[in-house]
């Protein structure tokens, strides 16, 4: 391959046909994300640590780090919970990562696992492409 040679464009300015770096803009929030999110509905039970309360809910989106869970009642940011995957009967410790959002279906809790667990949801995550 021959080296790039500068050329004049229609306006008389020098241009190079050199290969430009692919990413000259800052990463978007989606690209900075630690793990791929997958839109999937999985039935869960949410056990609030230190309480007998158990809420039935389901996932909106999931990742290897946690997910967005829809439950009937809101929980404040920082609440420690145990999530049970109803289908597999596996449980995992998690924390409400940010204040909940509200939807017509209930409270949307952003939850983060105590430790990364790509197998908890029992689905295959596509590779992260950056």
C-alpha positions in Angstrom: 0.0 0.0 0.0 1.4 3.4 -0.9 1.7 6.1 1.7 -1.1 8.7 1.9 -0.6 11.7 -0.4 -2.0 15.1 0.4 -4.4 16.5 -2.2 -6.2 19.8 -2.8 -10.0 19.7 -2.5 -12.5 21.8 -4.5 -11.8 24.7 -2.2 -8.1 24.6 -2.6 -7.5 23.3 0.9 -4.9 20.5 1.5 -6.5 17.2 2.4 -5.0 13.9 3.2 -6.5 10.5 2.3 -4.9 9.0 5.4 -7.0 6.7 7.5 -8.7 8.6 10.3 -9.1 7.2 13.8 -12.5 5.6 14.1 -13.6 7.2 17.3 -13.0 10.9 17.6 -16.1 11.6 19.7 -16.6 10.8 23.4 -18.2 7.4 24.2 -22.0 7.5 24.7 -23.4 6.2 28.0 -24.5 3.0 26.1 -20.9 2.4 24.9 -19.4 3.1 28.3 -21.8 0.6 29.9 -19.9 -2.2 31.8 -22.1 -5.0 30.4 -24.6 -5.6 27.6 -28.2 -5.1 28.6 -30.9 -7.5 27.3 -34.6 -6.8 27.2 -36.2 -9.9 28.7 -39.1 -10.6 31.0 -38.1 -13.0 33.8 -40.3 -13.7 36.9 -38.5 -12.8 40.2 -39.2 -12.6 43.9 -37.6 -9.7 45.7 -36.8 -10.4 49.4 -36.0 -7.2 51.3 -33.1 -7.9 53.7 -34.1 -7.8 57.4 -37.8 -7.9 56.6 -40.3 -10.7 55.9 -41.7 -8.8 52.9 -41.4 -10.7 49.6 -42.5 -8.9 46.4 -43.4 -10.7 43.1 -42.0 -8.9 40.1 -40.4 -9.4 36.7 -37.4 -8.0 34.9 -37.5 -5.2 32.3 -33.8 -5.4 31.2 -31.0 -7.5 32.6 -27.2 -7.6 32.5 -24.4 -9.5 34.1 -24.2 -6.8 36.8 -27.9 -6.6 37.7 -31.0 -5.3 35.9 -34.2 -3.2 36.0 -36.9 -5.0 38.0 -40.6 -4.0 38.0 -42.3 -4.6 41.4 -45.5 -3.3 42.9 -43.8 -1.2 45.7 -40.9 1.3 45.6 -37.7 0.7 47.5 -35.2 3.5 48.3 -31.8 3.6 46.7 -29.3 1.6 48.8 -31.8 -1.0 50.0 -30.2 -4.5 50.3 -32.3 -7.2 48.7 -32.1 -10.8 47.6 -33.4 -11.6 44.1 -34.8 -15.0 43.3 -35.0 -16.1 39.7 -38.3 -18.0 39.9 -37.6 -20.3 37.0 -34.2 -21.5 38.2 -34.8 -20.9 41.9 -31.3 -19.4 42.2 -30.9 -16.3 44.5 -28.4 -13.5 44.5 -27.6 -10.6 46.8 -28.2 -7.1 45.3 -28.6 -3.4 46.1 -31.1 -0.9 44.7 -28.5 1.1 42.7 -30.4 4.3 41.9 -33.8 5.9 42.9 -36.7 3.9 41.3 -38.6 5.1 38.3 -42.3 4.8 38.1 -44.2 3.1 35.2 -47.9 2.1 34.7 -46.8 -1.5 35.6 -45.2 -0.5 39.0 -41.9 0.7 40.4 -38.9 0.1 38.2 -35.9 -0.7 40.5 -32.4 -0.4 39.1 -30.5 -3.2 40.9 -26.9 -4.1 41.0 -25.6 -7.5 42.1 -23.1 -7.7 44.9 -20.8 -9.6 42.5 -20.9 -9.8 38.7 -23.0 -12.9 37.7 -23.5 -13.4 34.0 -25.2 -16.8 34.6 -27.8 -15.7 37.2 -30.5 -14.8 34.6 -29.9 -18.1 32.7 -29.6 -16.4 29.3 -26.8 -15.9 26.8 -25.4 -12.3 26.7 -24.2 -11.1 23.3 -20.6 -9.9 23.3 -20.0 -6.2 24.1 -18.8 -4.4 20.9 -16.8 -1.2 21.3 
